[in-house]
């Protein structure tokens, strides 16, 4: 299974051997462990993911403004 992220920095940190961001260290380690435990999982950077998500967010905001409050 491929996991795509729109954060190249996070993907690079997960895929690298070291962690240079102490605040994210535990999260990065957990992500790496998840990938080791599930060898069919891979994580990659996908710029299109960000554009797609932004489009969905825009449409949800647009539609929700038409709903009664």
Order of alpha helices (4+ residues) and beta strands (2+ residues): beta-alpha-alpha-beta-alpha
